[in-house]
Amino acid sequence: MEIERWERSEEISDAEKKVIQETWSRVYANCEDVGVSILIRFFVNFPSAKQYFSQFKHMEDPLEMERSLQLRKHARRVMGAINTVVENINDSEKVSSVLALVGKAHALKHKVEPIYFKKLTGVMLEVIAEEYANDFTPEAHGAWTKMKTLIYTHVTAAYKEVGWAQ
């Protein structure tokens, strides 16, 4: 089976790791608000993703989503996981371990289709690029594109490891 170029993880250089960490430090300073923006955009663009969230699956209004304590809590968890990956970007085993836990939990416990991680990381990149346009140079965009691929690749590897079947 041919793997899409998007799904192949490219090595992130030391310079790119530094750019990711510098960009992320500014993003993470507003982690809850940015996380909420990412999840709202994700759910507006991909409403079928809400099916996995009993607390807010029937919400259509972005303002209602923004006020949801459950959505805010999940946004903090998502941002916290990404923060752990960014903080440990020089430790490939730690990154693998964190993303494997995320993947296995979403495959086994939550039964989330893995394609949603591809969609979510794409939305994450869009929101960060828009909200931090001054920091999001072409170099940063390239580094973050590799980061989203790394996240998706590791998470979906965990799905394969647990024998995910839709």
Secondary structure, DSSP 8 states (H G I E B T S, - for coil): ----GGGS-----HHHHHHHHHHHHHHHTTHHHHHHHHHHHHHHH-GGGGGG-TTTTT---HHHHHH-HHHHHHHHHHHHHHHHHHHTTT-HHHHHHHHHHHHHIIIIIS---THHHHHHHHHHHHHHHHHTTTT--HHHHHHHHHHHHHHHHHHHHHHHHTT---
